[in-house]
Amino acid sequence: MTIVQNTLLLDQSAWDLVLDVNGNIALAGAPYSVAQDVSSAVRTFLGECWYNTNLGLPYWQQILGQFPPLQFVSQKISEAAFTIPNVVKADVTFTAFTNRELSGQILITDTDGVTSNVAFGG
């Protein structure tokens, strides 16, 4: 069953709240809200969310300053994507690793069959 999912709309550059034309905090609806929430989940460090310290990727513990296998990083990104309601598929592709920055995309499919692309890095 599809869950109606709105989320606070974030500016794509500053990753900060955006106001609508009436000066209210803007909301994003599906499918954009699903893609934005996946992006937020992947940006979250393990332990960062005080209300649920199990959310997030183990950046400090196992990724940053390490050289983990790409399969491990891909798995952790996929796991984070699946914490978002309505996500039924998450395919992670890495496109570059330049100057210690990993770039790629997450192709997500929601319960309505809509596919969205979430790019990261570069």
ABEGO torsion letter per residue (X at the ends): XBBBBBBBBBBAAAGBBBBBAAGBBBBBBOAAAAAAAAAAAAABBBGABAABAABEBBAAAAABGBBBBAAAAAAAAAAAAAABBGBABBBBBBABBBGGBBBEBBBBBBAAGBBBBBBBEX
